Amino acid sequence: MLKRFFSYYIPHKKLFVFDFSSAIIVAILELAFPLAVQWFIDSLLPSENWSAIVSVSIGLLVLYFISTFLQFVVNYWGHKLGINIETDMRKQLFQHVQKQSFKFFDNTKTGNIMSRITNDLMDIGELAHHGPEDLFISIMTFIGAFWIMFTVNAKLALVALIVLPFLALLMIVSNLKMNKAWKKMFTEIADVNARVEDSVSGVRVVQSFTNEEFENNRFSVNNLKFRKAKLGGYKVMSFSLSGIYMMTRFVTLAVLVYGAWLSYTGQLSYGELVGFVLYINVLFKPIDKISALMELYPKGMAGFKRFTELLDMDPDVVDVKDAVEVQSLRGDITFSNVSFGYDEHKQVLKGINLDITSGETIAFVGPSGAGKTTICSLIPRFYDVDGGSIKIDGIDIRDMAKQSLRSHIGIVQQDVFLFTGTLRENIAYGKLDASQEEIEEAAKRAHLESFIESLPFGYDTQIGERGLKLSGGQKQRIAIARMFLKNPPILILDEATSALDTETEMIIQRALTELAKDRTTLVIAHRLATIRNADKIVVVTEEGIAEQGNHDELIQQGGIFANLHRVQFQR
Ligand SMILES: Nc1ncnc2c1ncn2[C@@H]1O[C@H](COP(=O)(O)OP(=O)(O)OP(=O)(O)O)[C@@H](O)[C@H]1O
């Protein structure tokens, strides 16, 4: 774990060396200062050589300036190092999450992912800066101070050492306890985030059911759990800090009393006594630093551990070695004996055989939950099949590079997802480098033109978070405009179930018919009227594909489709 943590320093090694060496020089200067004071009192003062006293004072002043500058370096560039590492980790995690398969998102709460990327990494920068540096410097100054104290007066130095084993024990025990407490705290805050994400995105449902009180209570449960976990951590920390404080102050007093007696009996000079007391401070500074690290280390490491846990989750759908980078596709799709389940306990598809010729429009119909959407999700490899194969233009899609395959498939989902931003940005999502002319052309073909013209800010209109300021029909037309820009040879249309008014429906239908031209189009159909002209209708039931043929053939067969047709049109 530590080795992995240190690997993040490699890109910033120059900064690290700069910061670290400055910190070492500061520590050496601090170590030398009490010695200088001791020498000042014992040797320089009795000589009454004022010019030497002034020269030494000026020398000390210069050293102070150097030390001040180096402290600035350590504070600023040291933190810069930490922030750089934190930023790298956050970027890496975000990119990793983007690569995850649908299965991951099916099973992970959004708030949880957000927590990992933001909160969990919050303390890592501080740890990256202070961790190795403070530890090394603390050990160095501690040993240095102790060694000097020992050479000045061994008996007095041993008095200062008495508390050391107790101190070490206290630190180790509280470190272990804090580690546990902070890990728990991160889990709880992730749950708080998940709850907030859920309630805020679902706020319209919450308010329409007047369930605000219920949501408040659910939130309070998580919030209190987080409070308890955090308070637990602070309790251990407070005990430990107080213990350290007490022990260190006890030693100061013991050294002062015993040192006074040694001085009184002529075994210690005044300069040595003053130097010794100053060294006690130098000796305790590292202990203070280490106790601060004790708070930081478990917190940072708990976050780092959660970071690596997520980073080590490999996506389910990956490219094989030497995967084919697809340049273009005709759009012939073949399903051979395909089986699939979202989890091992339940098979959703089995024995699916299907041939789709390029340029055809295929409509999938059947009862809810039969697997129509699932069949379509397998084509862009949102999930990989468990058995059998899917081939496009004769190549197994598992042998194609995932991104190149998906760049040839367009999907218009039932529930159109729009991003916060302008209309222009949302249409251009289909082709990020689209020119204004291309965007306008796509909008025109999606029958969006007159709507955009009616807006005071036209293409620059902000559509609100997730397109909240737009109607269902407008959102669908934006999704269609995106597809005109993307221009994929294979198109998947998940027909909207929500009813639109007849006129809007007609406009959308016209746009879709134009979009489907010269492409292999798969329509997940909910209303049978819209698929009359499909080249092939595939009836999917829980047992698999029950019927296929064109509209008239299926009506004539008098099977499931004919039945569905009768039910829908008799209403
Ligand atoms: N992400 C998922 N994780 C687990 N199970 C899922 C997931 N998506 C769908 N299912 C299950 O798979 C089965 C098929 O669902 P699918 O969405 O493919 O049906 P559908 O025919 O498209 O239904 P509808 O017409 O209602 O959209 C259902 O039993 C559903 O509960």
The ligand as an SDF file (V2000), in Angstrom:
LIG
                    3D

 31 33  0  0  0  0  0  0  0  0999 V2000
  -29.5850   -3.2880  -15.1440 N   0  0  0  0  0  0  0  0  0  0  0  0
  -30.2790   -4.3650  -14.8020 C   0  0  0  0  0  0  0  0  0  0  0  0
  -29.8620   -5.1410  -13.7900 N   0  0  0  0  0  0  0  0  0  0  0  0
  -30.5550   -6.2480  -13.4490 C   0  0  0  0  0  0  0  0  0  0  0  0
  -31.6700   -6.6620  -14.0690 N   0  0  0  0  0  0  0  0  0  0  0  0
  -32.1320   -5.9370  -15.0860 C   0  0  0  0  0  0  0  0  0  0  0  0
  -31.4640   -4.7380  -15.5090 C   0  0  0  0  0  0  0  0  0  0  0  0
  -32.1380   -4.2200  -16.5590 N   0  0  0  0  0  0  0  0  0  0  0  0
  -33.1850   -5.0420  -16.7850 C   0  0  0  0  0  0  0  0  0  0  0  0
  -33.1820   -6.0680  -15.9050 N   0  0  0  0  0  0  0  0  0  0  0  0
  -34.1260   -7.1880  -15.8670 C   0  0  0  0  0  0  0  0  0  0  0  0
  -34.0210   -7.8700  -17.1010 O   0  0  0  0  0  0  0  0  0  0  0  0
  -35.2860   -8.2520  -17.6010 C   0  0  0  0  0  0  0  0  0  0  0  0
  -35.4840   -7.6960  -19.0100 C   0  0  0  0  0  0  0  0  0  0  0  0
  -35.5250   -6.2930  -18.9370 O   0  0  0  0  0  0  0  0  0  0  0  0
  -35.6220   -5.3560  -20.2350 P   0  0  0  0  0  0  0  0  0  0  0  0
  -35.4850   -3.9570  -19.7620 O   0  0  0  0  0  0  0  0  0  0  0  0
  -34.6730   -5.8500  -21.2490 O   0  0  0  0  0  0  0  0  0  0  0  0
  -37.1000   -5.6490  -20.7050 O   0  0  0  0  0  0  0  0  0  0  0  0
  -37.9600   -4.9090  -21.8200 P   0  0  0  0  0  0  0  0  0  0  0  0
  -38.5620   -5.9900  -22.6280 O   0  0  0  0  0  0  0  0  0  0  0  0
  -37.1390   -3.9090  -22.5290 O   0  0  0  0  0  0  0  0  0  0  0  0
  -39.0360   -4.2130  -20.8880 O   0  0  0  0  0  0  0  0  0  0  0  0
  -39.8480   -2.8280  -21.1130 P   0  0  0  0  0  0  0  0  0  0  0  0
  -40.7410   -3.0330  -22.2900 O   0  0  0  0  0  0  0  0  0  0  0  0
  -40.5980   -2.6990  -19.8470 O   0  0  0  0  0  0  0  0  0  0  0  0
  -38.8320   -1.7660  -21.3030 O   0  0  0  0  0  0  0  0  0  0  0  0
  -36.2980   -7.7390  -16.5890 C   0  0  0  0  0  0  0  0  0  0  0  0
  -36.6560   -8.8310  -15.7760 O   0  0  0  0  0  0  0  0  0  0  0  0
  -35.5670   -6.7040  -15.7910 C   0  0  0  0  0  0  0  0  0  0  0  0
  -36.0100   -6.7010  -14.4670 O   0  0  0  0  0  0  0  0  0  0  0  0
  1  2  1  0
  2  3  1  0
  2  7  2  0
  3  4  2  0
  4  5  1  0
  5  6  2  0
  6  7  1  0
  6 10  1  0
  7  8  1  0
  8  9  2  0
  9 10  1  0
 10 11  1  0
 11 12  1  0
 11 30  1  0
 12 13  1  0
 13 14  1  0
 13 28  1  0
 14 15  1  0
 15 16  1  0
 16 17  2  0
 16 18  1  0
 16 19  1  0
 19 20  1  0
 20 21  2  0
 20 22  1  0
 20 23  1  0
 23 24  1  0
 24 25  2  0
 24 26  1  0
 24 27  1  0
 28 29  1  0
 28 30  1  0
 30 31  1  0
M  END
$$$$
